[in-house]
């Protein structure tokens, strides 16, 4: 059940991050979900490294959105280099 919860929250976070990031992002809902999950993992790792979260504690919703926006910028930079 926790995997389903992570996917649904990742999808929501991904859609919000895509709405906040300027520019056109042409990607489907699966990639959006993966961006959201990746952003949550990034926010958790950075938060634990900086001491905001204890080990085993997940990041919050806002931090997940910020992490997803960072992941979107990285993906956009990688896609620009390929073209």
SETILUM-82443 format. One line per field, with one value per residue: residue in one letter; residue number from 1; x, y, z of N, C-alpha, C in turn. Coordinates in nm, 2 decimals. Each point is the difference from the previous one (the first is absolute). Layout:
BEGIN
res <- c(A ...)
n <- c(NUM ...)
n.c1 <- c(X ...)
n.c2 <- c(Y ...)
n.c3 <- c(Z ...)
ca.c1 <- c(X ...)
ca.c2 <- c(Y ...)
ca.c3 <- c(Z ...)
c.c1 <- c(X ...)
c.c2 <- c(Y ...)
c.c3 <- c(Z ...)
This chain:
BEGIN
res <- c(X X X X X X X X X X X X X X X X X X X X X X X X X X X X X X X X X X X X X X X X X X X X X X X X X X X X X X X X X X X X X X X X X X X X X X X X X X X X X X X X X X X)
n <- c(1 2 3 4 5 6 7 8 9 10 11 12 13 14 15 16 17 18 19 20 21 22 23 24 25 26 27 28 29 30 31 32 33 34 35 36 37 38 39 40 41 42 43 44 45 46 47 48 49 50 51 52 53 54 55 56 57 58 59 60 61 62 63 64 65 66 67 68 69 70 71 72 73 74 75 76 77 78 79 80 81 82 83)
n.c1 <- c(0.08 0.11 0.02 -0.12 0.01 0.12 -0.07 -0.10 0.07 0.08 -0.11 -0.05 0.10 0.01 -0.13 0.01 0.10 -0.06 -0.10 0.09 0.05 0.07 -0.07 0.01 -0.07 0.04 -0.08 0.00 -0.11 0.05 0.06 -0.12 -0.05 0.08 -0.03 -0.13 0.01 0.07 -0.09 -0.09 0.06 0.01 -0.12 -0.03 0.07 -0.03 -0.13 0.02 0.06 -0.10 -0.06 -0.07 0.04 -0.05 0.10 -0.05 0.02 -0.12 0.03 -0.03 -0.12 0.02 0.07 -0.09 -0.09 0.07 0.01 -0.13 -0.01 0.09 -0.07 -0.11 0.06 0.04 -0.12 -0.04 0.09 -0.03 -0.13 0.04 0.08 -0.10 -0.07)
n.c2 <- c(-0.12 -0.01 -0.10 -0.04 0.02 -0.06 -0.09 0.00 0.00 -0.09 -0.05 0.02 -0.04 -0.10 -0.01 0.01 -0.08 -0.07 0.02 -0.03 -0.09 0.11 0.02 -0.05 -0.08 -0.06 -0.05 -0.13 -0.07 -0.10 0.08 0.06 -0.12 -0.05 0.11 -0.01 -0.13 0.03 0.09 -0.09 -0.09 0.09 0.05 -0.13 -0.03 0.11 -0.02 -0.13 0.03 0.09 -0.11 0.02 -0.12 -0.09 -0.09 -0.03 0.13 0.01 0.06 0.13 0.04 0.11 -0.07 -0.08 0.10 0.06 -0.12 -0.01 0.13 -0.03 -0.11 0.07 0.09 -0.10 -0.05 0.12 0.01 -0.12 0.03 0.12 -0.07 -0.08 0.12)
n.c3 <- c(0.00 0.06 -0.09 0.01 0.13 -0.01 -0.07 0.08 0.12 -0.05 -0.04 0.12 0.07 -0.09 0.01 0.13 0.00 -0.08 0.08 0.10 -0.07 -0.03 -0.11 -0.12 0.08 -0.11 0.10 0.01 0.04 -0.07 -0.09 0.00 0.01 -0.09 -0.07 0.03 -0.03 -0.11 -0.01 0.04 -0.08 -0.10 0.03 0.01 -0.10 -0.07 0.04 -0.02 -0.12 -0.01 0.05 -0.11 -0.04 0.08 0.02 -0.11 0.02 -0.06 -0.12 0.02 -0.01 0.07 0.09 -0.01 0.00 0.09 0.06 -0.03 0.04 0.10 0.02 -0.01 0.07 0.08 -0.01 0.02 0.09 0.05 -0.01 0.05 0.08 0.00 0.00)
ca.c1 <- c(-0.08 0.09 0.05 -0.11 0.00 0.12 -0.02 -0.11 0.06 0.10 -0.08 -0.05 0.12 0.05 -0.08 0.02 0.13 -0.01 -0.08 0.08 0.12 -0.03 0.04 -0.09 0.05 -0.08 0.03 -0.13 -0.03 0.09 0.12 -0.04 -0.01 0.14 0.06 -0.05 0.06 0.14 0.01 -0.02 0.12 0.10 -0.03 0.03 0.15 0.06 -0.04 0.07 0.14 0.01 -0.04 -0.14 -0.08 0.07 0.00 -0.13 -0.11 -0.02 -0.02 -0.13 -0.06 0.07 0.14 -0.01 -0.02 0.12 0.09 -0.04 0.04 0.14 0.01 -0.05 0.11 0.11 -0.05 -0.01 0.14 0.05 -0.06 0.06 0.13 -0.02 -0.05)
ca.c2 <- c(0.12 0.12 0.03 0.06 0.13 0.07 0.03 0.10 0.12 0.04 0.05 0.14 0.09 0.03 0.09 0.14 0.05 0.04 0.13 0.11 0.02 0.07 -0.07 -0.12 -0.14 -0.10 -0.14 -0.07 0.00 -0.09 0.07 0.10 -0.07 -0.03 0.13 0.02 -0.09 0.04 0.13 -0.03 -0.07 0.10 0.08 -0.08 -0.02 0.13 0.04 -0.08 0.05 0.13 -0.01 0.04 -0.12 -0.11 -0.12 -0.08 0.10 0.05 0.14 0.05 0.03 0.12 -0.03 -0.09 0.09 0.07 -0.10 -0.04 0.11 -0.01 -0.11 0.05 0.08 -0.09 -0.07 0.10 0.03 -0.12 0.00 0.10 -0.04 -0.11 0.05)
ca.c3 <- c(0.00 0.01 -0.13 -0.06 0.05 -0.05 -0.14 -0.01 0.04 -0.11 -0.11 0.04 0.01 -0.14 -0.07 0.06 -0.04 -0.14 -0.01 0.05 -0.08 -0.13 -0.12 -0.04 0.03 -0.07 0.05 0.04 0.14 0.07 0.02 0.10 0.12 0.03 0.04 0.13 0.09 0.00 0.08 0.14 0.05 0.01 0.11 0.12 0.01 0.04 0.13 0.09 0.00 0.07 0.13 0.02 0.02 0.06 -0.09 -0.01 -0.01 -0.14 -0.01 -0.01 -0.13 -0.06 -0.04 -0.11 -0.11 -0.03 -0.06 -0.13 -0.09 -0.03 -0.09 -0.13 -0.06 -0.04 -0.12 -0.11 -0.05 -0.07 -0.13 -0.09 -0.05 -0.09 -0.13)
c.c1 <- c(0.09 0.05 -0.11 -0.01 0.11 -0.02 -0.11 0.06 0.10 -0.06 -0.05 0.12 0.06 -0.09 0.01 0.14 0.00 -0.07 0.08 0.13 -0.04 0.05 -0.09 0.07 -0.09 0.04 -0.14 -0.01 0.10 0.13 -0.02 0.00 0.15 0.08 -0.04 0.06 0.15 0.02 -0.01 0.12 0.12 -0.02 0.03 0.15 0.06 -0.04 0.07 0.15 0.02 -0.05 -0.15 -0.09 0.09 0.00 -0.13 -0.12 -0.01 -0.02 -0.15 -0.05 0.06 0.14 0.00 -0.02 0.13 0.10 -0.04 0.03 0.14 0.03 -0.04 0.11 0.11 -0.04 0.00 0.15 0.06 -0.07 0.05 0.13 -0.01 -0.04 0.09)
c.c2 <- c(0.13 0.03 0.08 0.15 0.09 0.04 0.11 0.14 0.05 0.06 0.14 0.09 0.03 0.10 0.14 0.05 0.04 0.13 0.12 0.03 0.07 -0.08 -0.12 -0.13 -0.10 -0.13 -0.05 -0.01 -0.10 0.07 0.11 -0.07 -0.03 0.13 0.03 -0.09 0.03 0.13 -0.03 -0.07 0.10 0.09 -0.07 -0.01 0.13 0.04 -0.08 0.04 0.13 0.00 0.04 -0.12 -0.10 -0.11 -0.08 0.09 0.05 0.15 0.03 0.02 0.11 -0.03 -0.10 0.07 0.07 -0.10 -0.04 0.11 -0.01 -0.12 0.04 0.09 -0.09 -0.08 0.09 0.03 -0.12 -0.02 0.10 -0.04 -0.11 0.05 0.10)
c.c3 <- c(0.00 -0.14 -0.08 0.05 -0.06 -0.15 -0.02 0.04 -0.10 -0.12 0.03 0.00 -0.13 -0.08 0.06 -0.04 -0.15 -0.02 0.05 -0.08 -0.13 -0.12 -0.03 0.03 -0.07 0.05 0.04 0.15 0.07 0.03 0.11 0.14 0.05 0.05 0.15 0.11 0.02 0.08 0.14 0.06 0.01 0.12 0.13 0.02 0.04 0.14 0.11 0.01 0.07 0.14 0.03 0.03 0.07 -0.10 0.01 -0.01 -0.14 0.00 -0.01 -0.14 -0.08 -0.04 -0.12 -0.13 -0.04 -0.06 -0.14 -0.10 -0.03 -0.10 -0.14 -0.07 -0.05 -0.12 -0.12 -0.05 -0.07 -0.14 -0.10 -0.05 -0.10 -0.14 -0.06)
